[in-house]
Amino acid sequence: ALDKLSTQHLYHPTQVEIVQSNVVFDISSLMLYGTQAVPVRLKILLDRLFSVLKQEEVLHILHGLGWTLRDYVRGYILQGQTRVSTQ
């Protein structure tokens, strides 16, 4: 099928693009800022982007958008959590 495409020269399965954390932040902000949940397909895309960043970069991006890593892994932010006091 790729032989029939006129844009075949644009597709290189072995070519890797460098991902910069500031670009991932911009993309993440479009998906996460002001939201309480992330659709599964968008989360898969973010997972792919986050997988090439350092963990501290991912945490910084999530924190800047109001998400914790736990919320992101779950796919949504829990509302109305009560904190248990150990006093």
MILUM-880402 format. One record per atom (N, C-alpha, C): residue in three letters; atom name; chain; residue number from 1; x, y, z. Coordinates in pm, 1 decimal. Layout:
BEGIN
<residu:ALA | atome:CA | chaine:A | num:NUM | xx:X | yy:Y | zz:Z> $
...
This chain:
BEGIN
<residu:ALA | atome:N | chaine:A | num:1 | xx:82.8 | yy:-119.7 | zz:0.0> $
<residu:ALA | atome:CA | chaine:A | num:1 | xx:0.0 | yy:0.0 | zz:0.0> $
<residu:ALA | atome:C | chaine:A | num:1 | xx:86.8 | yy:125.5 | zz:0.0> $
<residu:LEU | atome:N | chaine:A | num:2 | xx:200.3 | yy:120.5 | zz:72.1> $
<residu:LEU | atome:CA | chaine:A | num:2 | xx:287.1 | yy:238.2 | zz:77.2> $
<residu:LEU | atome:C | chaine:A | num:2 | xx:346.2 | yy:271.6 | zz:-59.3> $
<residu:ASP | atome:N | chaine:A | num:3 | xx:363.4 | yy:169.2 | zz:-145.9> $
<residu:ASP | atome:CA | chaine:A | num:3 | xx:416.0 | yy:193.0 | zz:-280.1> $
<residu:ASP | atome:C | chaine:A | num:3 | xx:321.8 | yy:278.8 | zz:-362.6> $
<residu:LYS | atome:N | chaine:A | num:4 | xx:193.9 | yy:271.9 | zz:-334.0> $
<residu:LYS | atome:CA | chaine:A | num:4 | xx:94.3 | yy:345.4 | zz:-410.8> $
<residu:LYS | atome:C | chaine:A | num:4 | xx:78.4 | yy:490.1 | zz:-362.8> $
<residu:LEU | atome:N | chaine:A | num:5 | xx:128.4 | yy:521.1 | zz:-244.9> $
<residu:LEU | atome:CA | chaine:A | num:5 | xx:115.9 | yy:657.0 | zz:-192.2> $
<residu:LEU | atome:C | chaine:A | num:5 | xx:215.9 | yy:749.4 | zz:-259.9> $
<residu:SER | atome:N | chaine:A | num:6 | xx:169.8 | yy:869.9 | zz:-289.9> $
<residu:SER | atome:CA | chaine:A | num:6 | xx:262.0 | yy:966.8 | zz:-349.4> $
<residu:SER | atome:C | chaine:A | num:6 | xx:353.4 | yy:1028.1 | zz:-244.0> $
<residu:THR | atome:N | chaine:A | num:7 | xx:319.3 | yy:1012.2 | zz:-117.1> $
<residu:THR | atome:CA | chaine:A | num:7 | xx:399.7 | yy:1068.2 | zz:-7.9> $
<residu:THR | atome:C | chaine:A | num:7 | xx:486.7 | yy:962.1 | zz:56.7> $
<residu:GLN | atome:N | chaine:A | num:8 | xx:516.2 | yy:855.9 | zz:-14.6> $
<residu:GLN | atome:CA | chaine:A | num:8 | xx:593.5 | yy:746.1 | zz:41.6> $
<residu:GLN | atome:C | chaine:A | num:8 | xx:727.5 | yy:793.4 | zz:94.6> $
<residu:HIS | atome:N | chaine:A | num:9 | xx:789.5 | yy:889.2 | zz:28.2> $
<residu:HIS | atome:CA | chaine:A | num:9 | xx:920.0 | yy:935.7 | zz:71.9> $
<residu:HIS | atome:C | chaine:A | num:9 | xx:915.1 | yy:1005.3 | zz:207.7> $
<residu:LEU | atome:N | chaine:A | num:10 | xx:797.3 | yy:1043.0 | zz:253.7> $
<residu:LEU | atome:CA | chaine:A | num:10 | xx:783.9 | yy:1108.0 | zz:384.3> $
<residu:LEU | atome:C | chaine:A | num:10 | xx:777.9 | yy:1007.4 | zz:498.2> $
<residu:TYR | atome:N | chaine:A | num:11 | xx:751.0 | yy:882.7 | zz:467.9> $
<residu:TYR | atome:CA | chaine:A | num:11 | xx:735.2 | yy:780.7 | zz:571.6> $
<residu:TYR | atome:C | chaine:A | num:11 | xx:862.4 | yy:699.0 | zz:583.7> $
<residu:HIS | atome:N | chaine:A | num:12 | xx:926.4 | yy:708.0 | zz:697.7> $
<residu:HIS | atome:CA | chaine:A | num:12 | xx:1046.4 | yy:629.7 | zz:725.4> $
<residu:HIS | atome:C | chaine:A | num:12 | xx:1028.4 | yy:564.2 | zz:861.9> $
<residu:PRO | atome:N | chaine:A | num:13 | xx:991.0 | yy:436.2 | zz:866.9> $
<residu:PRO | atome:CA | chaine:A | num:13 | xx:960.1 | yy:371.4 | zz:994.4> $
<residu:PRO | atome:C | chaine:A | num:13 | xx:1078.2 | yy:365.6 | zz:1090.6> $
<residu:THR | atome:N | chaine:A | num:14 | xx:1200.5 | yy:377.8 | zz:1042.5> $
<residu:THR | atome:CA | chaine:A | num:14 | xx:1315.5 | yy:370.8 | zz:1132.1> $
<residu:THR | atome:C | chaine:A | num:14 | xx:1362.5 | yy:509.1 | zz:1175.9> $
<residu:GLN | atome:N | chaine:A | num:15 | xx:1302.9 | yy:612.8 | zz:1120.4> $
<residu:GLN | atome:CA | chaine:A | num:15 | xx:1343.6 | yy:749.0 | zz:1154.5> $
<residu:GLN | atome:C | chaine:A | num:15 | xx:1285.3 | yy:788.4 | zz:1290.0> $
<residu:VAL | atome:N | chaine:A | num:16 | xx:1369.7 | yy:841.8 | zz:1377.7> $
<residu:VAL | atome:CA | chaine:A | num:16 | xx:1327.5 | yy:881.5 | zz:1510.8> $
<residu:VAL | atome:C | chaine:A | num:16 | xx:1338.5 | yy:1033.1 | zz:1522.9> $
<residu:GLU | atome:N | chaine:A | num:17 | xx:1233.3 | yy:1094.4 | zz:1575.0> $
<residu:GLU | atome:CA | chaine:A | num:17 | xx:1236.7 | yy:1238.2 | zz:1597.8> $
<residu:GLU | atome:C | chaine:A | num:17 | xx:1272.5 | yy:1264.9 | zz:1742.5> $
<residu:ILE | atome:N | chaine:A | num:18 | xx:1348.2 | yy:1369.4 | zz:1764.3> $
<residu:ILE | atome:CA | chaine:A | num:18 | xx:1383.7 | yy:1409.7 | zz:1900.5> $
<residu:ILE | atome:C | chaine:A | num:18 | xx:1265.4 | yy:1485.1 | zz:1959.9> $
<residu:VAL | atome:N | chaine:A | num:19 | xx:1229.2 | yy:1447.7 | zz:2081.5> $
<residu:VAL | atome:CA | chaine:A | num:19 | xx:1116.0 | yy:1509.6 | zz:2149.6> $
<residu:VAL | atome:C | chaine:A | num:19 | xx:1170.3 | yy:1601.0 | zz:2258.5> $
<residu:GLN | atome:N | chaine:A | num:20 | xx:1125.6 | yy:1724.3 | zz:2258.1> $
<residu:GLN | atome:CA | chaine:A | num:20 | xx:1168.8 | yy:1820.8 | zz:2359.4> $
<residu:GLN | atome:C | chaine:A | num:20 | xx:1057.4 | yy:1838.7 | zz:2461.6> $
<residu:SER | atome:N | chaine:A | num:21 | xx:1096.4 | yy:1852.2 | zz:2587.4> $
<residu:SER | atome:CA | chaine:A | num:21 | xx:996.4 | yy:1858.7 | zz:2694.6> $
<residu:SER | atome:C | chaine:A | num:21 | xx:905.8 | yy:1980.8 | zz:2680.8> $
<residu:ASN | atome:N | chaine:A | num:22 | xx:956.5 | yy:2092.6 | zz:2630.1> $
<residu:ASN | atome:CA | chaine:A | num:22 | xx:870.7 | yy:2210.5 | zz:2616.0> $
<residu:ASN | atome:C | chaine:A | num:22 | xx:762.7 | yy:2189.0 | zz:2509.4> $
<residu:VAL | atome:N | chaine:A | num:23 | xx:794.0 | yy:2111.3 | zz:2406.4> $
<residu:VAL | atome:CA | chaine:A | num:23 | xx:694.1 | yy:2079.4 | zz:2304.0> $
<residu:VAL | atome:C | chaine:A | num:23 | xx:590.5 | yy:1982.6 | zz:2361.9> $
<residu:VAL | atome:N | chaine:A | num:24 | xx:636.4 | yy:1885.1 | zz:2440.5> $
<residu:VAL | atome:CA | chaine:A | num:24 | xx:544.0 | yy:1791.6 | zz:2505.9> $
<residu:VAL | atome:C | chaine:A | num:24 | xx:454.1 | yy:1867.5 | zz:2603.0> $
<residu:PHE | atome:N | chaine:A | num:25 | xx:508.5 | yy:1967.0 | zz:2672.4> $
<residu:PHE | atome:CA | chaine:A | num:25 | xx:426.3 | yy:2048.6 | zz:2762.4> $
<residu:PHE | atome:C | chaine:A | num:25 | xx:315.8 | yy:2118.8 | zz:2683.7> $
<residu:ASP | atome:N | chaine:A | num:26 | xx:350.3 | yy:2177.1 | zz:2570.2> $
<residu:ASP | atome:CA | chaine:A | num:26 | xx:250.1 | yy:2246.5 | zz:2488.6> $
<residu:ASP | atome:C | chaine:A | num:26 | xx:139.7 | yy:2151.5 | zz:2444.3> $
<residu:ILE | atome:N | chaine:A | num:27 | xx:178.5 | yy:2033.9 | zz:2397.9> $
<residu:ILE | atome:CA | chaine:A | num:27 | xx:79.7 | yy:1934.6 | zz:2353.4> $
<residu:ILE | atome:C | chaine:A | num:27 | xx:-3.8 | yy:1886.7 | zz:2471.5> $
<residu:SER | atome:N | chaine:A | num:28 | xx:61.6 | yy:1859.4 | zz:2583.8> $
<residu:SER | atome:CA | chaine:A | num:28 | xx:-8.5 | yy:1811.2 | zz:2704.2> $
<residu:SER | atome:C | chaine:A | num:28 | xx:-107.0 | yy:1914.7 | zz:2754.9> $
<residu:SER | atome:N | chaine:A | num:29 | xx:-69.4 | yy:2041.6 | zz:2746.5> $
<residu:SER | atome:CA | chaine:A | num:29 | xx:-158.6 | yy:2145.9 | zz:2796.6> $
<residu:SER | atome:C | chaine:A | num:29 | xx:-288.5 | yy:2149.7 | zz:2717.8> $
<residu:LEU | atome:N | chaine:A | num:30 | xx:-282.0 | yy:2118.1 | zz:2589.5> $
<residu:LEU | atome:CA | chaine:A | num:30 | xx:-404.5 | yy:2113.9 | zz:2508.8> $
<residu:LEU | atome:C | chaine:A | num:30 | xx:-496.0 | yy:2000.2 | zz:2551.6> $
<residu:MET | atome:N | chaine:A | num:31 | xx:-438.0 | yy:1893.5 | zz:2607.2> $
<residu:MET | atome:CA | chaine:A | num:31 | xx:-516.4 | yy:1775.7 | zz:2644.3> $
<residu:MET | atome:C | chaine:A | num:31 | xx:-554.6 | yy:1773.1 | zz:2791.8> $
<residu:LEU | atome:N | chaine:A | num:32 | xx:-471.2 | yy:1830.8 | zz:2878.7> $
<residu:LEU | atome:CA | chaine:A | num:32 | xx:-491.6 | yy:1812.7 | zz:3022.4> $
<residu:LEU | atome:C | chaine:A | num:32 | xx:-533.5 | yy:1938.1 | zz:3098.1> $
<residu:TYR | atome:N | chaine:A | num:33 | xx:-493.1 | yy:2055.9 | zz:3051.8> $
<residu:TYR | atome:CA | chaine:A | num:33 | xx:-518.7 | yy:2177.5 | zz:3130.4> $
<residu:TYR | atome:C | chaine:A | num:33 | xx:-668.0 | yy:2202.7 | zz:3145.3> $
<residu:GLY | atome:N | chaine:A | num:34 | xx:-712.1 | yy:2213.6 | zz:3268.1> $
<residu:GLY | atome:CA | chaine:A | num:34 | xx:-852.0 | yy:2243.0 | zz:3297.0> $
<residu:GLY | atome:C | chaine:A | num:34 | xx:-945.5 | yy:2124.8 | zz:3280.4> $
<residu:THR | atome:N | chaine:A | num:35 | xx:-891.1 | yy:2006.5 | zz:3262.3> $
<residu:THR | atome:CA | chaine:A | num:35 | xx:-976.0 | yy:1888.8 | zz:3245.4> $
<residu:THR | atome:C | chaine:A | num:35 | xx:-967.7 | yy:1799.5 | zz:3369.1> $
<residu:GLN | atome:N | chaine:A | num:36 | xx:-1063.3 | yy:1712.3 | zz:3382.8> $
<residu:GLN | atome:CA | chaine:A | num:36 | xx:-1066.4 | yy:1617.7 | zz:3493.4> $
<residu:GLN | atome:C | chaine:A | num:36 | xx:-1041.4 | yy:1474.7 | zz:3447.1> $
<residu:ALA | atome:N | chaine:A | num:37 | xx:-1046.5 | yy:1452.9 | zz:3314.4> $
<residu:ALA | atome:CA | chaine:A | num:37 | xx:-1026.6 | yy:1318.3 | zz:3259.4> $
<residu:ALA | atome:C | chaine:A | num:37 | xx:-963.8 | yy:1331.2 | zz:3121.4> $
<residu:VAL | atome:N | chaine:A | num:38 | xx:-898.1 | yy:1225.2 | zz:3080.9> $
<residu:VAL | atome:CA | chaine:A | num:38 | xx:-833.7 | yy:1223.7 | zz:2950.1> $
<residu:VAL | atome:C | chaine:A | num:38 | xx:-888.0 | yy:1104.1 | zz:2871.4> $
<residu:PRO | atome:N | chaine:A | num:39 | xx:-935.3 | yy:1126.9 | zz:2748.5> $
<residu:PRO | atome:CA | chaine:A | num:39 | xx:-983.8 | yy:1014.8 | zz:2668.0> $
<residu:PRO | atome:C | chaine:A | num:39 | xx:-871.1 | yy:914.1 | zz:2642.1> $
<residu:VAL | atome:N | chaine:A | num:40 | xx:-906.4 | yy:788.2 | zz:2631.8> $
<residu:VAL | atome:CA | chaine:A | num:40 | xx:-808.6 | yy:680.5 | zz:2620.2> $
<residu:VAL | atome:C | chaine:A | num:40 | xx:-715.0 | yy:701.7 | zz:2501.2> $
<residu:ARG | atome:N | chaine:A | num:41 | xx:-766.3 | yy:736.6 | zz:2386.9> $
<residu:ARG | atome:CA | chaine:A | num:41 | xx:-681.0 | yy:752.5 | zz:2268.5> $
<residu:ARG | atome:C | chaine:A | num:41 | xx:-581.1 | yy:866.9 | zz:2285.6> $
<residu:LEU | atome:N | chaine:A | num:42 | xx:-624.2 | yy:974.6 | zz:2348.7> $
<residu:LEU | atome:CA | chaine:A | num:42 | xx:-530.8 | yy:1085.0 | zz:2373.4> $
<residu:LEU | atome:C | chaine:A | num:42 | xx:-427.5 | yy:1045.7 | zz:2477.9> $
<residu:LYS | atome:N | chaine:A | num:43 | xx:-469.3 | yy:966.3 | zz:2576.6> $
<residu:LYS | atome:CA | chaine:A | num:43 | xx:-375.1 | yy:920.9 | zz:2678.3> $
<residu:LYS | atome:C | chaine:A | num:43 | xx:-267.7 | yy:831.4 | zz:2617.0> $
<residu:ILE | atome:N | chaine:A | num:44 | xx:-306.0 | yy:749.6 | zz:2522.5> $
<residu:ILE | atome:CA | chaine:A | num:44 | xx:-207.8 | yy:665.1 | zz:2454.6> $
<residu:ILE | atome:C | chaine:A | num:44 | xx:-103.8 | yy:751.0 | zz:2383.7> $
<residu:LEU | atome:N | chaine:A | num:45 | xx:-147.4 | yy:856.6 | zz:2318.6> $
<residu:LEU | atome:CA | chaine:A | num:45 | xx:-53.1 | yy:946.8 | zz:2252.2> $
<residu:LEU | atome:C | chaine:A | num:45 | xx:39.2 | yy:1014.5 | zz:2353.3> $
<residu:LEU | atome:N | chaine:A | num:46 | xx:-17.7 | yy:1060.5 | zz:2464.3> $
<residu:LEU | atome:CA | chaine:A | num:46 | xx:65.0 | yy:1122.5 | zz:2568.4> $
<residu:LEU | atome:C | chaine:A | num:46 | xx:161.6 | yy:1022.2 | zz:2629.2> $
<residu:ASP | atome:N | chaine:A | num:47 | xx:115.9 | yy:900.4 | zz:2650.1> $
<residu:ASP | atome:CA | chaine:A | num:47 | xx:205.3 | yy:796.4 | zz:2703.4> $
<residu:ASP | atome:C | chaine:A | num:47 | xx:326.6 | yy:777.8 | zz:2612.9> $
<residu:ARG | atome:N | chaine:A | num:48 | xx:304.0 | yy:779.4 | zz:2482.8> $
<residu:ARG | atome:CA | chaine:A | num:48 | xx:415.4 | yy:764.4 | zz:2388.3> $
<residu:ARG | atome:C | chaine:A | num:48 | xx:512.3 | yy:880.8 | zz:2399.9> $
<residu:LEU | atome:N | chaine:A | num:49 | xx:460.0 | yy:1001.6 | zz:2412.3> $
<residu:LEU | atome:CA | chaine:A | num:49 | xx:546.8 | yy:1119.0 | zz:2427.3> $
<residu:LEU | atome:C | chaine:A | num:49 | xx:620.3 | yy:1115.6 | zz:2560.6> $
<residu:PHE | atome:N | chaine:A | num:50 | xx:548.9 | yy:1084.9 | zz:2668.3> $
<residu:PHE | atome:CA | chaine:A | num:50 | xx:611.1 | yy:1081.2 | zz:2800.9> $
<residu:PHE | atome:C | chaine:A | num:50 | xx:717.4 | yy:972.3 | zz:2810.9> $
<residu:SER | atome:N | chaine:A | num:51 | xx:703.9 | yy:867.0 | zz:2732.1> $
<residu:SER | atome:CA | chaine:A | num:51 | xx:797.0 | yy:754.5 | zz:2743.0> $
<residu:SER | atome:C | chaine:A | num:51 | xx:939.3 | yy:791.0 | zz:2700.6> $
<residu:VAL | atome:N | chaine:A | num:52 | xx:954.9 | yy:897.5 | zz:2624.9> $
<residu:VAL | atome:CA | chaine:A | num:52 | xx:1089.2 | yy:936.7 | zz:2580.7> $
<residu:VAL | atome:C | chaine:A | num:52 | xx:1147.5 | yy:1050.1 | zz:2664.8> $
<residu:LEU | atome:N | chaine:A | num:53 | xx:1072.7 | yy:1094.8 | zz:2764.8> $
<residu:LEU | atome:CA | chaine:A | num:53 | xx:1121.6 | yy:1199.8 | zz:2854.4> $
<residu:LEU | atome:C | chaine:A | num:53 | xx:1170.9 | yy:1138.6 | zz:2984.4> $
<residu:LYS | atome:N | chaine:A | num:54 | xx:1249.5 | yy:1215.9 | zz:3057.6> $
<residu:LYS | atome:CA | chaine:A | num:54 | xx:1290.9 | yy:1174.3 | zz:3191.4> $
<residu:LYS | atome:C | chaine:A | num:54 | xx:1171.1 | yy:1186.5 | zz:3284.3> $
<residu:GLN | atome:N | chaine:A | num:55 | xx:1169.7 | yy:1104.1 | zz:3388.9> $
<residu:GLN | atome:CA | chaine:A | num:55 | xx:1055.2 | yy:1104.8 | zz:3480.2> $
<residu:GLN | atome:C | chaine:A | num:55 | xx:1035.4 | yy:1241.1 | zz:3545.2> $
<residu:GLU | atome:N | chaine:A | num:56 | xx:1143.7 | yy:1309.6 | zz:3581.2> $
<residu:GLU | atome:CA | chaine:A | num:56 | xx:1127.2 | yy:1441.2 | zz:3644.0> $
<residu:GLU | atome:C | chaine:A | num:56 | xx:1067.2 | yy:1542.5 | zz:3546.5> $
<residu:GLU | atome:N | chaine:A | num:57 | xx:1092.5 | yy:1526.4 | zz:3416.1> $
<residu:GLU | atome:CA | chaine:A | num:57 | xx:1030.0 | yy:1614.7 | zz:3317.2> $
<residu:GLU | atome:C | chaine:A | num:57 | xx:880.6 | yy:1587.3 | zz:3308.8> $
<residu:VAL | atome:N | chaine:A | num:58 | xx:844.3 | yy:1459.5 | zz:3311.6> $
<residu:VAL | atome:CA | chaine:A | num:58 | xx:702.6 | yy:1422.1 | zz:3307.4> $
<residu:VAL | atome:C | chaine:A | num:58 | xx:630.8 | yy:1475.7 | zz:3430.9> $
<residu:LEU | atome:N | chaine:A | num:59 | xx:691.0 | yy:1458.0 | zz:3548.1> $
<residu:LEU | atome:CA | chaine:A | num:59 | xx:629.7 | yy:1506.8 | zz:3671.4> $
<residu:LEU | atome:C | chaine:A | num:59 | xx:613.8 | yy:1658.3 | zz:3668.8> $
<residu:HIS | atome:N | chaine:A | num:60 | xx:712.6 | yy:1728.1 | zz:3616.1> $
<residu:HIS | atome:CA | chaine:A | num:60 | xx:706.0 | yy:1873.8 | zz:3606.8> $
<residu:HIS | atome:C | chaine:A | num:60 | xx:591.7 | yy:1917.3 | zz:3514.3> $
<residu:ILE | atome:N | chaine:A | num:61 | xx:577.6 | yy:1849.2 | zz:3401.8> $
<residu:ILE | atome:CA | chaine:A | num:61 | xx:469.1 | yy:1880.9 | zz:3308.0> $
<residu:ILE | atome:C | chaine:A | num:61 | xx:333.6 | yy:1856.8 | zz:3373.9> $
<residu:LEU | atome:N | chaine:A | num:62 | xx:317.3 | yy:1739.4 | zz:3434.4> $
<residu:LEU | atome:CA | chaine:A | num:62 | xx:189.0 | yy:1707.3 | zz:3497.5> $
<residu:LEU | atome:C | chaine:A | num:62 | xx:155.8 | yy:1804.4 | zz:3608.7> $
<residu:HIS | atome:N | chaine:A | num:63 | xx:253.5 | yy:1834.4 | zz:3694.1> $
<residu:HIS | atome:CA | chaine:A | num:63 | xx:230.3 | yy:1926.6 | zz:3805.0> $
<residu:HIS | atome:C | chaine:A | num:63 | xx:189.2 | yy:2065.0 | zz:3752.8> $
<residu:GLY | atome:N | chaine:A | num:64 | xx:254.6 | yy:2109.1 | zz:3646.7> $
<residu:GLY | atome:CA | chaine:A | num:64 | xx:221.9 | yy:2239.0 | zz:3588.7> $
<residu:GLY | atome:C | chaine:A | num:64 | xx:80.7 | yy:2246.7 | zz:3534.0> $
<residu:LEU | atome:N | chaine:A | num:65 | xx:22.7 | yy:2131.9 | zz:3504.2> $
<residu:LEU | atome:CA | chaine:A | num:65 | xx:-112.6 | yy:2127.6 | zz:3449.3> $
<residu:LEU | atome:C | chaine:A | num:65 | xx:-215.8 | yy:2084.5 | zz:3553.5> $
<residu:GLY | atome:N | chaine:A | num:66 | xx:-172.1 | yy:2072.2 | zz:3680.3> $
<residu:GLY | atome:CA | chaine:A | num:66 | xx:-265.6 | yy:2039.3 | zz:3786.7> $
<residu:GLY | atome:C | chaine:A | num:66 | xx:-294.7 | yy:1891.2 | zz:3802.3> $
<residu:TRP | atome:N | chaine:A | num:67 | xx:-209.8 | yy:1805.3 | zz:3747.7> $
<residu:TRP | atome:CA | chaine:A | num:67 | xx:-227.9 | yy:1660.9 | zz:3756.8> $
<residu:TRP | atome:C | chaine:A | num:67 | xx:-115.9 | yy:1601.1 | zz:3840.3> $
<residu:THR | atome:N | chaine:A | num:68 | xx:-147.4 | yy:1495.0 | zz:3913.5> $
<residu:THR | atome:CA | chaine:A | num:68 | xx:-44.0 | yy:1415.6 | zz:3978.4> $
<residu:THR | atome:C | chaine:A | num:68 | xx:-14.9 | yy:1296.0 | zz:3888.1> $
<residu:LEU | atome:N | chaine:A | num:69 | xx:96.0 | yy:1230.0 | zz:3911.1> $
<residu:LEU | atome:CA | chaine:A | num:69 | xx:127.1 | yy:1110.6 | zz:3832.7> $
<residu:LEU | atome:C | chaine:A | num:69 | xx:21.3 | yy:1003.2 | zz:3856.2> $
<residu:ARG | atome:N | chaine:A | num:70 | xx:-23.4 | yy:991.6 | zz:3980.0> $
<residu:ARG | atome:CA | chaine:A | num:70 | xx:-126.2 | yy:891.0 | zz:4013.3> $
<residu:ARG | atome:C | chaine:A | num:70 | xx:-255.8 | yy:918.0 | zz:3936.8> $
<residu:ASP | atome:N | chaine:A | num:71 | xx:-296.8 | yy:1046.2 | zz:3930.9> $
<residu:ASP | atome:CA | chaine:A | num:71 | xx:-417.5 | yy:1081.7 | zz:3855.6> $
<residu:ASP | atome:C | chaine:A | num:71 | xx:-400.1 | yy:1051.0 | zz:3707.2> $
<residu:TYR | atome:N | chaine:A | num:72 | xx:-282.4 | yy:1086.2 | zz:3654.6> $
<residu:TYR | atome:CA | chaine:A | num:72 | xx:-257.9 | yy:1063.6 | zz:3512.2> $
<residu:TYR | atome:C | chaine:A | num:72 | xx:-261.7 | yy:914.7 | zz:3477.9> $
<residu:VAL | atome:N | chaine:A | num:73 | xx:-197.5 | yy:833.3 | zz:3560.7> $
<residu:VAL | atome:CA | chaine:A | num:73 | xx:-197.1 | yy:688.4 | zz:3535.9> $
<residu:VAL | atome:C | chaine:A | num:73 | xx:-340.0 | yy:634.7 | zz:3539.9> $
<residu:ARG | atome:N | chaine:A | num:74 | xx:-421.1 | yy:686.0 | zz:3632.1> $
<residu:ARG | atome:CA | chaine:A | num:74 | xx:-560.6 | yy:644.3 | zz:3643.9> $
<residu:ARG | atome:C | chaine:A | num:74 | xx:-640.9 | yy:691.5 | zz:3523.3> $
<residu:GLY | atome:N | chaine:A | num:75 | xx:-605.0 | yy:808.5 | zz:3469.0> $
<residu:GLY | atome:CA | chaine:A | num:75 | xx:-676.2 | yy:863.3 | zz:3354.2> $
<residu:GLY | atome:C | chaine:A | num:75 | xx:-774.6 | yy:972.6 | zz:3389.9> $
<residu:TYR | atome:N | chaine:A | num:76 | xx:-789.9 | yy:999.5 | zz:3518.1> $
<residu:TYR | atome:CA | chaine:A | num:76 | xx:-879.8 | yy:1105.8 | zz:3562.0> $
<residu:TYR | atome:C | chaine:A | num:76 | xx:-839.8 | yy:1150.6 | zz:3702.7> $
<residu:ILE | atome:N | chaine:A | num:77 | xx:-887.0 | yy:1270.6 | zz:3738.1> $
<residu:ILE | atome:CA | chaine:A | num:77 | xx:-860.1 | yy:1326.9 | zz:3869.8> $
<residu:ILE | atome:C | chaine:A | num:77 | xx:-978.7 | yy:1295.0 | zz:3960.0> $
<residu:LEU | atome:N | chaine:A | num:78 | xx:-951.2 | yy:1234.3 | zz:4073.2> $
<residu:LEU | atome:CA | chaine:A | num:78 | xx:-1057.7 | yy:1206.1 | zz:4169.0> $
<residu:LEU | atome:C | chaine:A | num:78 | xx:-1106.8 | yy:1336.2 | zz:4230.9> $
<residu:GLN | atome:N | chaine:A | num:79 | xx:-1235.6 | yy:1348.2 | zz:4243.6> $
<residu:GLN | atome:CA | chaine:A | num:79 | xx:-1295.7 | yy:1466.5 | zz:4305.5> $
<residu:GLN | atome:C | chaine:A | num:79 | xx:-1349.3 | yy:1430.1 | zz:4442.7> $
<residu:GLY | atome:N | chaine:A | num:80 | xx:-1341.0 | yy:1524.5 | zz:4534.3> $
<residu:GLY | atome:CA | chaine:A | num:80 | xx:-1397.6 | yy:1505.5 | zz:4666.6> $
<residu:GLY | atome:C | chaine:A | num:80 | xx:-1323.0 | yy:1406.4 | zz:4753.0> $
<residu:GLN | atome:N | chaine:A | num:81 | xx:-1193.1 | yy:1391.7 | zz:4730.8> $
<residu:GLN | atome:CA | chaine:A | num:81 | xx:-1116.1 | yy:1301.9 | zz:4815.5> $
<residu:GLN | atome:C | chaine:A | num:81 | xx:-1107.5 | yy:1361.1 | zz:4955.2> $
<residu:THR | atome:N | chaine:A | num:82 | xx:-1129.7 | yy:1277.7 | zz:5053.0> $
<residu:THR | atome:CA | chaine:A | num:82 | xx:-1110.5 | yy:1322.6 | zz:5191.3> $
<residu:THR | atome:C | chaine:A | num:82 | xx:-978.1 | yy:1270.3 | zz:5239.7> $
<residu:ARG | atome:N | chaine:A | num:83 | xx:-901.6 | yy:1356.1 | zz:5298.4> $
<residu:ARG | atome:CA | chaine:A | num:83 | xx:-771.9 | yy:1315.6 | zz:5351.8> $
<residu:ARG | atome:C | chaine:A | num:83 | xx:-790.8 | yy:1258.9 | zz:5491.9> $
<residu:VAL | atome:N | chaine:A | num:84 | xx:-735.7 | yy:1143.8 | zz:5515.8> $
<residu:VAL | atome:CA | chaine:A | num:84 | xx:-748.2 | yy:1079.0 | zz:5644.9> $
<residu:VAL | atome:C | chaine:A | num:84 | xx:-641.6 | yy:1134.5 | zz:5738.5> $
<residu:SER | atome:N | chaine:A | num:85 | xx:-683.8 | yy:1184.5 | zz:5851.0> $
<residu:SER | atome:CA | chaine:A | num:85 | xx:-591.3 | yy:1237.9 | zz:5948.2> $
<residu:SER | atome:C | chaine:A | num:85 | xx:-542.3 | yy:1125.3 | zz:6038.9> $
<residu:THR | atome:N | chaine:A | num:86 | xx:-412.3 | yy:1127.2 | zz:6070.4> $
<residu:THR | atome:CA | chaine:A | num:86 | xx:-356.1 | yy:1023.0 | zz:6156.4> $
<residu:THR | atome:C | chaine:A | num:86 | xx:-333.2 | yy:1074.4 | zz:6297.1> $
<residu:GLN | atome:N | chaine:A | num:87 | xx:-401.0 | yy:1180.4 | zz:6333.6> $
<residu:GLN | atome:CA | chaine:A | num:87 | xx:-381.8 | yy:1236.8 | zz:6469.2> $
<residu:GLN | atome:C | chaine:A | num:87 | xx:-460.3 | yy:1163.6 | zz:6572.4> $
